[in-house]
Amino acid sequence: MTLRPPANAGSAGTDPLAAALEQEILNEKASTLARLTGKLERALAGLKEIETAEGPAAGAYQKQLALAGEALWHVSIQRELCGLRGHTAFYDFMGVPKAVRLRMGPASSTLKSQDPGQTQGL
């Protein structure tokens, strides 16, 4: 997928090097968004597997829920960097459960607080 810079790209329209750089940046943003969306899809699939096998009260489910929330957070940030602001329709299209939407954010703090044997460093 190739993204095109906006028509009012400013000086990039007259400078071929700046235009090429801008195009490369847009392509990297799109590539990163695709990679992160794939990671979200895998996290959601893993969540469904665990929910079916062990139930939502299992520790593995809670860990996967935190990981899916982090994946959703990363996708949401990248979507905004790409200029995509309508997240609700995307979440609905992807089938993101409400529990994952509520857990959106960094998983590391959630996972550390769930593991009582783990010590937190400075």
C-alpha positions, 0 to 999 in steps of 0.5 A: 500500500502506497500513501500519497502526501497531501497536495498542500505538502509545502516545500516538499512539492518543489524539492524532489529529495524532500518529497521522496523522504516524505513518501518514505515516511508515509510508507513506513507509517503504513507498514508499521500500522499493518504490522501492529494490526496483525499483532492485535489480531493475534492477541485477540485470537489468543484471548478467544482461545484461552477464554474458550479453553480455561474461562475468563477467570484464569490467570492466563486469560488475564495476562492475554487480556493485558497483552491484547490491551497493549496491542490495541494501545499501540495500534491506536497510537499508530492510527493517530500518527497516520491521521486516522482518528475514528477508532470506534468503527475500527474497534467494532470492525476488528471485534475488539471486546469491551474488556480489551478496550478497558485494558488499553494501555501498557501491559508491563505494569499490569503484568507486574502487579499480577505477579506477587513474586516479582520484585520491582526495580528502581 
